[in-house]
Amino acid sequence: MTDAERRKQEREEARRAKKRIKELEKDLHRKEKALAETTALLVLRKKLNALWGEDSGEE
């Protein structure tokens, strides 16, 4: 393999790695948002239960 071919292959691998990192970061951001939403809903449920009594309508 020539130097030019090796450099081309390295650039391609770097491009694929960057794309994969971007995809993983996007997925992580989506999951962080979902976790924050779930946490907010649990806090609200706890506050409602404190106001209206435990197991408000849940069985």
Secondary structure as the mmCIF struct_conf table of DSSP 4:
data_model
#
loop_
_struct_conf.conf_type_id
_struct_conf.id
_struct_conf.beg_label_comp_id
_struct_conf.beg_label_asym_id
_struct_conf.beg_label_seq_id
_struct_conf.end_label_comp_id
_struct_conf.end_label_asym_id
_struct_conf.end_label_seq_id
HELX_RH_AL_P HELX_RH_AL_P1 ASP A 3 TRP A 52
BEND BEND1 GLU A 54 GLY A 57
#
